[in-house]
Structure formats: structure tokens, C-alpha cells
Amino acid sequence: MGEIYSRSNFVLFALGRLVSLIGAGIQMIALPLFILDTTGSASMMGIFTLLSIIPRLAATPFAGVLGDRWNRKKIMVYADFGHGVILYLLGVIALYRQITIPVLFVSTALLSVLDAFFSGATAGMLPDIVPEANLKRANSTLGLVSGISSIIGPVVGGILYGLTGILGVFFINATCFTLSAISEIFIRYEPKLRSEKLSVVGFVRDLKEGASFVFAKKGLKVLFIFAMFLNFLSAPLLYIVFPFILKTTIQFSSDQYGYLQSAFVVGALIGNIVIIKFLLKASNRKMLIGGLFAQYGFLFLFALTLFQPMFGWLQSRLSLYFWIGAAFFALTGYFNTLVNVPINTNLQVMTPTHIRSRVFSVLDLLSQIMIPIGAVIYGYLMDNIPVHWFLIANNALCVLVTVVFLWVAPPEVYDPHLESATTVENAVSCSGNL
């Protein structure tokens, strides 16, 4: 009976994620299009982007603390219902042709805050509703959900905006989030909650406890720091470096650029399917090492295509270059999944439920902060270093960080149960000495 409940819980959890992520994808495409059509201003677009990020960053520490104190299922439900209410209100305002850019900006900031609370709750809740033996499968399935929604959401958003304008987008998107909240209500989840009231002192103490826990456990600390460095080095490649290379250096068309981005998603989808079908019993260490060095190898090969005379030869055969790029992005997406799933699963297993939302909120906060910092640094470097040498240098740094990680990482990084076994052995040894 417990297996049936855990399976139905996860189905409801994943379904809610799928619907809300599709709604987020619709919003991601339609709102910028509306702002551009209304203002024609790039600076307005920049403000919109900041309001999509900064409020979430500011709310993330609060989301982590509350995610460990309150019922995580209720937080998820309230966050999705909150999305629905705000979007329905925007739809009504748009119906009466009263929608303005300031109203849209305030709404975007509120939705960004709700995203932080939703993420904090879901990160902490998954290991509570899925047996540990099924966590790798669950994380791969959620990777599939994320990939599917990242394809469906933007496509539906573009079509909806073209057919119905912003009015239809608001109402349909609001319905997506409302349906997501309704599905989440039926998740069977009974957490053990702390009875003490939250004060300012208690909030600060809880926040410190989350950060301290990460750095008190050697395995968790090493994995955490490695993920931070890797995110700092790799994330700007997707947001800054590759768009510049594909559009400016190689001069692919906008359609080709879009297809190449989709190739990464397709590769990630295939990676998640392969994990579910064939690699659930595979060694986390082998998946992690194989995935990392495969990505580095393919990045090195792609960088070589940017050196003359290879670059000139391929640029005169742009169709061939496109298919090489598609293969590179698909393979990168595939092997990236082989890295992300073991890391996420191990972090979940290594972190107790009473502190999990705080730990993952700290991880999310630092990851999000690293992206704009890396983007500024990478933007400056790319203005002063040829792109092919930049990719080679970046790849070398990633290899160096990975080698250091493999050198210092304790065994529990790959198998979290070893940490508890070591703790038990130490306790037995101490009692024996007494």
C-alpha cells in the first residue's frame, strides 16, 4: 500500500510540476513579446529581466527557512494558487484595456517571489514522498518533465500570443497554475513540523544552521563547492558565450540558433530516458566522471572547429557546420544529465528533511548569483580574447576543478550511505574505548 501511495504522490507531484513549468514557459515568451510590442524599448526588457531574478534571490533565504518550518505541500499549493490569482487579475485588467508596464513589472516581481517559495518547497519535499531507492528514477523523470515543458511552454506561448494576444495568455496561463495547485492538493504528505513560532532571531538562527550544516559535513561541503565552481564556469557558456559564437562568430540564422538550443534539450531528454531504462543501478561515480569528461572532450573538439583553417572551411559549408553543432549540443545535453542526476540525488540523500529546504535554498541562491557575476566576467573576457582560445581556457579550468574535486572528494560523495556507516563505526569505536 505504501508503494502505491508513494507512486501516486510522485505522479501528482510531477504532474503539478509539468503544468506549472509549461505555464512558466508560456509566460517567459509572451510577456517579453508584449513589452517589446508595447514599448519597443530594450531597457524595459532589461528591467523586466531584473524583476524576474532579483525578487526571487531576495526571497530565497526566507523560502528555505519557511520550507523547513511549514508544510511544504501547502507552500506549493499556495504558490501555484497565488500565480493563478495574479494572472487572472492581469487577465481582467487586460480585458478592460488597463494593463500598463508598471502593473506588469509589479506582477512580475510578485510572481518571482512565489517562484522562490515554490522551489524551496519542492526541493525539500521530493525525498519525503519518494523512497530513497527510487530517487534517481524520480530525478530523471523530473528532468524529462522539465525538458518537455521547456519545449512545449515557449511554443505554446508564442502561438497563444500570436492568436489571442496577451489577454488569452493571462487566462490560459492562470488556468495552468490553478490546475497544478489542484493536483498538488491530493498529494499525501504529513510532515513533522516544529511547534515554535518564527521570530527574527529564530529566522537568523535557522539560516545560519542551514549554511553551517553544509560546511560541517565533508562530503556535502565538497559536493556543494564543486557544484558552485562548475556552475560559475559553465552556466555563462549557455547564456553568453554560445549565443555569441553561434550568432556573431559563425553567423547561424535565428532559426538555426533556435534548433541548436533545442538539440541540447533533446539530448537531455534522451539522457533522462537512458538513466531510467538502463542506468538506475549504475555507479554514481562512473556516471559523474564519465559525464563530466565526455562534456569536456566534446567542448574541446568544438573549440577546434573555431581555429583557422578549419573554421573558414566549415563556414563555407554552413549546413555541415550546423549538423556538427547540433551533434555537439545534443551530446552535451545528454552527458550533462548524467552529471546532474547523481549530484541532485546525492545532495537529497545527504541532507536530512528538517534542514533540506534551507540547504537547497542556499545552493539555489549561490547558483543564481554566480550566473550574473560569471556573465559580466565572461562578457569582458570575450571582448579581449579570441573565442576559440577562450573556450580552450574555460575547458582547461573545468578539467582542473574536476581533477581537484576527484582528488579531495570522500567516498560518501558518490555513496552517501558510507557517511552514516562511518559515523556508526566511530560511535562503536568510542563506546568500546570507554
Buried (B, 14 or more C-beta within 10 A) or exposed (E): EEEEEBBBBBBBBBBBBBBBBBBBBBBBBBBBBBBBEBEEEEEBBEBBEBBBBBBBBBBBBBBBBBBBBBBBBBBBBBBBBBBBBBBBBBBBBBEEEEBEBEBBBEBBBBBBBBBBBBBBBBBBBBBBBBBEEBBBBBBBBBBBBBBBBBBBBBBBBBEBBEEBBBBBBBBBBBBBBBBBBBBBBEBEBEBEEEEEEBEEEBBEEBBEBBBEBBEEBBBBBBBBBBBBBBBBBBBBBBBBBBBBBBBEBBEBEEEBBEBBBBBBBBBBBBBBBBBBEEBEEBEBBEBBBBBBBBBBBBBBEBBEBBEEEEBEEBBEEBEEBBEBBBBBBBBBBBBBBBBBBBBBBBBBBBBEBBBBBBBBBBBBBBBBBBBBEBBEEBEEBBEEBEBBEBBBEBBEEBBEBBEBBBEEBBBBBBBBEBBEEBEEEEEEEEEEEE
